[in-house]
Amino acid sequence: MSDWKIKRFWTAATLAMTEGGFAVELDGRPVRTPAKALLQMPTRQMAQAVCEEWDAQTGKIDPGSMPMTKSANAAIDKVTVQFAEVAAMLAAYGDSDLTCYRAAGPRALADRQAAAWDPLLDWAAERFGARLIPVEGVIHHAQPAASLAGLRAPLDAMSAFELTAMHDLVSLSGSLVMALAASETHLPPQELWRRSRIDEDWQIEQWGRDEEAANEAEMKGAAFLHAARFLDLARGQTTPTLTGQATDHPLHPRFS
């Protein structure tokens, strides 16, 4: 999709009901994914968001301004055909979850991590029966198998569209626990993204702001919020338009 160079050739983008959900038509002709599958979505809300992206195009098509379409394409062409592999990849984050790796010092940073992450670990233990053990340092420590199974179960129960959103929520934050907290609406996505940035924000406080790193962080944050909105739409929920919405965040290399 990033190689598109075509110009708008349609007059109107409209919604259409299908046997399996909702599609977008351009002057009555259905939109298809890069793999030539029907761009069919599970909810009217998601299809409406995709339709609005197509309708907003003027002149040359800008795929960077169509994040919902890109995510829907990925759900159909990539995640649907390798669902088990994607679920397993995301579940593996639980064994090295960001929330479990704490600074040995300074104490102020360790305290900040504990204040942000301990409540999430407590929530995961209560919600999924998945108690993860925090450790100091960055050396890997295996987590209890029963806890990892508890975190895997909700992934297996998701649709391909939901799992597509979870992919970005997990990979961008580095935390399966945070992604599940977003999925369960335990905390707002903006707050979860803030908690995923504890270490980076600490470094900024100590050494100052680097503009290149700050721009990259802003793009990732926008992509995280986009993924949270895509998840809502996959479930038929409507959410307000988010400022700083992702415009050209590619999926993980495994999806490309």
VOGU-3710 file (C-alpha; in Angstrom, 3 decimals, decimal comma):
1> msdwkikrfw> 0,000/0,000/0,000  2,944/2,334/0,631  3,822/2,117/-3,097  0,491/3,486/-4,335  0,883/6,359/-6,791  -2,672/6,486/-8,146  -5,027/9,435/-8,025  -8,579/9,499/-6,799  -10,745/7,919/-9,497  -14,089/7,649/-7,712
11> taatlamteg> -16,877/10,077/-6,967  -18,262/8,599/-3,758  -17,137/6,116/-1,094  -20,053/4,321/0,529  -20,743/1,542/3,015  -22,176/-1,781/1,899  -23,460/-4,709/3,948  -22,014/-8,124/3,130  -22,767/-11,632/4,305  -19,811/-11,463/6,671
21> gfaveldgrp> -19,889/-7,842/7,780  -19,388/-4,468/6,124  -17,393/-3,291/3,128  -16,487/-0,039/1,425  -17,444/0,594/-2,177  -16,062/3,204/-4,557  -18,807/4,147/-6,987  -20,409/0,783/-6,274  -17,246/-1,307/-6,680  -15,831/-2,989/-3,544
31> vrtpakallq> -12,405/-2,068/-2,230  -9,959/-4,960/-2,032  -6,850/-5,517/0,038  -3,323/-5,664/-1,439  -3,767/-9,471/-1,572  -6,997/-8,952/-3,556  -9,318/-10,106/-0,759  -12,532/-8,206/-0,120  -11,918/-5,424/2,389  -14,637/-6,703/4,686
41> mptrqmaqav> -14,817/-5,499/8,278  -16,661/-6,929/11,286  -18,465/-3,757/12,400  -20,241/-0,831/10,847  -18,175/1,516/13,018  -14,889/0,293/11,573  -16,189/0,287/8,026  -17,427/3,842/8,507  -13,976/4,958/9,690  -12,351/3,303/6,663
51> ceewdaqtgk> -14,960/4,820/4,347  -14,201/8,270/5,720  -10,500/7,778/4,964  -11,262/6,965/1,333  -13,732/9,802/1,042  -11,164/12,264/2,399  -8,653/11,555/-0,377  -8,116/14,342/-2,896  -5,749/14,197/-5,817  -3,093/11,545/-5,341
61> idpgsmpmtk> -3,993/8,896/-2,783  -1,958/9,270/0,405  -1,810/5,885/2,172  -0,143/7,550/5,134  -3,453/9,286/5,874  -5,339/5,959/5,899  -4,251/4,122/9,073  -7,596/2,364/9,564  -7,450/0,971/6,040  -3,881/-0,209/6,571
71> sanaaidkvt> -4,771/-1,958/9,805  -7,820/-3,600/8,255  -5,676/-4,796/5,342  -3,194/-6,300/7,806  -5,961/-8,067/9,724  -7,273/-9,703/6,549  -4,100/-10,404/4,580  -1,659/-11,134/7,398  -3,174/-11,902/10,783  -6,077/-14,028/9,567
81> vqfaevaaml> -3,740/-16,429/7,774  -1,214/-16,699/10,614  -3,388/-16,137/13,652  -1,783/-18,784/15,875  1,721/-17,550/15,103  0,836/-13,933/15,885  -0,923/-14,890/19,117  2,106/-16,933/20,192  4,480/-14,078/19,371  2,458/-11,648/21,479
91> aaygdsdltc> 2,013/-14,120/24,326  5,811/-14,461/24,497  6,031/-10,852/25,652  4,531/-11,965/28,960  7,748/-13,808/29,791  9,772/-10,604/29,411  7,117/-8,003/30,159  8,307/-4,419/30,574  6,498/-4,140/33,894  8,692/-6,875/35,436
101> yraagprala> 12,141/-5,367/34,836  13,029/-2,753/37,414  15,984/-0,471/37,961  18,355/-1,384/40,781  18,865/2,346/41,180  18,498/5,215/41,559  15,768/4,660/44,134  13,618/7,471/42,744  13,363/5,683/39,391  12,664/2,310/40,992
111> drqaaawdpl> 9,934/3,902/43,099  8,410/5,505/40,022  8,390/2,161/38,203  6,803/0,429/41,174  4,082/3,069/41,486  3,207/2,753/37,796  3,653/-0,975/37,230  2,847/-2,796/40,485  -0,877/-1,956/40,242  -0,920/-3,393/36,710
121> ldwaaerfga> 0,692/-6,617/37,858  -1,822/-6,857/40,699  -4,653/-6,313/38,234  -3,353/-9,015/35,856  -3,062/-11,450/38,765  -6,654/-10,792/39,800  -8,173/-10,591/36,326  -6,378/-13,490/34,619  -4,866/-15,457/37,479  -1,506/-14,409/36,052
131> rlipvegvih> 0,930/-13,329/38,750  4,164/-12,070/37,186  7,270/-11,600/39,330  9,211/-8,321/39,066  13,021/-8,461/39,213  15,874/-5,984/39,290  18,023/-5,541/36,202  17,592/-6,627/32,596  18,652/-10,287/32,751  15,768/-12,522/31,731
141> haqpaaslag> 13,928/-14,373/34,476  11,340/-16,928/33,408  7,798/-16,329/34,619  5,466/-19,064/35,964  3,981/-21,151/33,161  0,484/-20,890/34,646  0,720/-17,099/34,615  1,830/-17,048/30,989  -1,049/-19,340/30,059  -3,447/-16,976/31,810
151> lrapldamsa> -2,198/-14,063/29,734  -2,300/-16,100/26,512  -5,950/-17,144/26,870  -7,549/-13,764/26,027  -5,398/-13,480/22,905  -6,612/-16,827/21,596  -10,215/-15,700/22,103  -9,847/-12,563/19,969  -10,759/-12,001/16,354  -8,073/-11,332/13,756
161> feltamhdlv> -9,014/-7,644/13,825  -8,659/-7,468/17,592  -5,340/-9,304/17,455  -4,081/-6,857/14,845  -4,686/-4,025/17,291  -3,127/-6,003/20,118  -0,001/-6,497/18,036  0,766/-2,795/18,059  -0,375/-2,275/21,652  2,038/-4,986/22,801
171> slsgslvmal> 5,013/-4,275/20,553  4,943/-0,500/21,021  4,661/-0,628/24,814  6,800/-3,720/25,322  4,127/-5,046/27,647  1,447/-7,683/27,184  0,015/-6,640/30,550  -0,444/-3,045/29,393  -1,979/-4,153/26,111  -4,470/-6,347/27,954
181> aasethlppq> -5,242/-3,449/30,287  -6,090/-1,379/27,214  -8,178/-4,222/25,797  -10,104/-4,565/29,055  -10,456/-0,758/29,414  -8,763/-1,034/32,787  -6,997/2,278/32,141  -7,205/4,819/29,290  -4,693/4,192/26,488  -3,092/7,597/27,039
191> elwrrsride> -2,327/6,662/30,647  -1,002/3,248/29,678  1,291/4,817/27,106  2,574/7,217/29,762  3,326/4,293/32,058  5,219/2,513/29,307  7,505/5,549/29,028  8,718/5,688/32,642  12,334/4,855/31,774  12,506/7,149/28,755
201> dwqieqwgrd> 10,966/10,066/30,618  13,445/9,574/33,441  16,331/9,794/30,974  14,897/13,003/29,531  14,707/14,496/33,007  18,350/13,626/33,654  19,935/14,454/30,307  17,527/16,685/28,446  15,309/16,263/25,421  16,629/14,881/22,134
211> eeaaneaemk> 14,464/16,130/19,286  14,931/13,080/17,063  14,063/10,709/19,902  11,141/12,910/20,901  9,717/12,851/17,379  10,033/9,078/17,249  8,324/8,762/20,620  5,490/10,990/19,438  4,952/8,808/16,372  4,932/5,663/18,476
221> gaaflhaarf> 2,513/7,207/20,936  0,173/8,152/18,110  0,400/4,603/16,748  -0,449/3,218/20,196  -3,561/5,396/20,386  -4,521/4,393/16,860  -4,270/0,717/17,824  -6,505/1,317/20,835  -9,092/3,001/18,610  -8,874/0,218/16,027
231> ldlargqttp> -9,541/-2,287/18,809  -12,603/-0,344/19,907  -13,930/-0,203/16,365  -13,330/-3,922/15,896  -15,744/-4,418/18,801  -18,331/-2,016/17,497  -17,475/0,709/19,964  -17,074/4,330/19,029  -14,346/6,506/20,445  -13,572/10,210/19,996
241> tltgqatdhp> -11,085/11,117/17,304  -7,686/11,133/18,982  -5,267/13,987/18,488  -1,913/12,981/17,096  -3,482/9,961/15,421  -1,013/7,672/13,674  -0,625/8,369/9,986  2,138/6,090/8,732  3,123/3,566/11,380  4,038/0,253/9,707
251> lhprfs> 3,227/-3,018/11,344  5,959/-5,224/12,755  8,362/-6,600/10,098  6,737/-10,028/10,502  3,612/-8,519/8,972  5,325/-6,964/5,979
//
